[in-house]
Amino acid sequence: MATARQKEAARRNIAKARQVQSARARGESAPRRSQGVSTAEENDLTESEFAFPEQRKEPLADAAHVRNAIARFDQVEGVTDTERDRAWKRIQAAASRFDIDISAHDWRELFAGGKAKRT
């Protein structure tokens, strides 16, 4: 079940999407969602462009990847809490860069009910 903060963040993201859609309808040039990153492009990413650079897990190449990294953060296995702390900071920086609202202040809030076991 979504928390109140998650619902508010979703409302803000929907409002931003509606603004862009409205701008496009008026003929303004608004950036479209990226086509994603191919495997070859992902292989070319530097380690600093991943939430978990040592394992090359969770690329942060665009807004869609950042959202995906947040959504799947609790599913990453084989990493320590220290690595998760560093990854969370990278995700927060990327979210800020792509103007994405994150309702959770700490990665542990995302972990409730996750599949991965914390080490």
C-alpha positions as CSV (number, residue, x, y, z in Angstrom):
1,M,0.0,0.0,0.0
2,A,1.3,3.4,-0.9
3,T,2.1,5.9,1.8
4,A,0.8,9.5,1.8
5,R,4.3,10.8,0.7
6,Q,4.4,8.3,-2.1
7,K,0.9,9.4,-3.3
8,E,1.9,13.1,-3.1
9,A,5.1,12.4,-5.1
10,A,3.0,10.5,-7.7
11,R,0.6,13.4,-7.9
12,R,3.5,15.9,-8.5
13,N,5.0,13.7,-11.2
14,I,1.5,13.3,-12.9
15,A,1.1,17.1,-12.8
16,K,4.5,17.6,-14.5
17,A,3.6,15.0,-17.2
18,R,0.3,16.9,-17.8
19,Q,2.2,20.2,-18.2
20,V,4.5,18.7,-20.8
21,Q,1.6,17.1,-22.6
22,S,-0.3,20.4,-22.7
23,A,2.8,22.2,-23.9
24,R,3.1,19.7,-26.8
25,A,-0.6,20.1,-27.6
26,R,0.0,23.9,-28.0
27,G,2.9,23.1,-30.4
28,E,5.7,23.8,-28.0
29,S,8.8,21.7,-28.3
30,A,9.1,19.5,-25.2
31,P,11.5,16.6,-24.8
32,R,10.1,13.2,-25.3
33,R,10.8,10.2,-23.1
34,S,14.0,8.6,-24.1
35,Q,14.0,5.4,-26.2
36,G,16.0,3.7,-23.5
37,V,19.5,2.4,-23.4
38,S,20.6,-0.5,-25.6
39,T,22.8,-3.2,-24.3
40,A,25.8,-1.8,-26.3
41,E,25.1,1.7,-24.9
42,E,24.8,0.3,-21.3
43,N,28.2,-1.5,-21.8
44,D,29.7,1.9,-22.8
45,L,28.5,3.6,-19.6
46,T,31.1,4.5,-17.1
47,E,31.0,3.0,-13.7
48,S,29.9,6.4,-12.2
49,E,26.7,6.1,-14.2
50,F,25.4,3.2,-12.1
51,A,23.8,3.2,-8.7
52,F,26.0,0.2,-7.8
53,P,29.2,0.8,-9.9
54,E,31.2,-2.1,-8.7
55,Q,28.5,-4.6,-9.8
56,R,27.3,-2.4,-12.7
57,K,23.8,-2.6,-11.4
58,E,21.0,-0.1,-11.9
59,P,22.1,2.4,-14.6
60,L,21.2,6.0,-14.1
61,A,21.4,7.2,-17.7
62,D,18.0,8.9,-17.9
63,A,14.8,9.6,-16.0
64,A,13.2,6.2,-16.8
65,H,16.3,4.4,-15.5
66,V,16.3,6.5,-12.3
67,R,12.7,5.7,-11.6
68,N,13.4,2.0,-12.3
69,A,16.4,2.1,-9.9
70,I,14.2,3.5,-7.2
71,A,11.4,0.9,-7.8
72,R,13.8,-2.0,-7.8
73,F,16.2,-0.8,-5.1
74,D,14.9,-3.4,-2.7
75,Q,15.5,-6.2,-5.2
76,V,19.3,-5.8,-5.6
77,E,21.0,-8.7,-4.0
78,G,24.6,-9.3,-3.0
79,V,25.4,-5.7,-1.8
80,T,26.2,-4.4,1.7
81,D,24.3,-1.7,3.5
82,T,27.3,0.6,3.0
83,E,27.1,0.0,-0.8
84,R,23.3,0.7,-0.6
85,D,24.0,4.0,1.3
86,R,26.4,5.1,-1.5
87,A,23.9,3.9,-4.2
88,W,21.1,5.8,-2.6
89,K,23.1,9.0,-2.7
90,R,23.8,8.5,-6.4
91,I,20.1,7.8,-7.1
92,Q,19.1,11.0,-5.2
93,A,21.6,13.0,-7.2
94,A,20.4,11.5,-10.5
95,A,16.7,12.1,-9.5
96,S,17.6,15.7,-8.8
97,R,19.3,16.0,-12.2
98,F,16.2,14.6,-14.0
99,D,13.7,16.5,-11.8
100,I,12.2,13.4,-10.2
101,D,10.5,13.6,-6.8
102,I,11.4,10.8,-4.4
103,S,9.0,10.3,-1.5
104,A,11.4,8.2,0.6
105,H,14.1,10.1,2.5
106,D,16.1,6.9,3.2
107,W,16.6,3.7,1.2
108,R,15.4,1.7,4.2
109,E,11.9,3.0,3.7
110,L,11.9,1.4,0.3
111,F,13.1,-1.9,1.7
112,A,9.9,-2.8,3.7
113,G,8.6,-6.0,2.1
114,G,11.5,-6.3,-0.4
115,K,12.7,-9.5,-1.8
116,A,16.4,-9.1,-1.1
117,K,18.0,-9.8,2.2
118,R,20.0,-7.0,3.8
119,T,23.5,-7.9,4.7
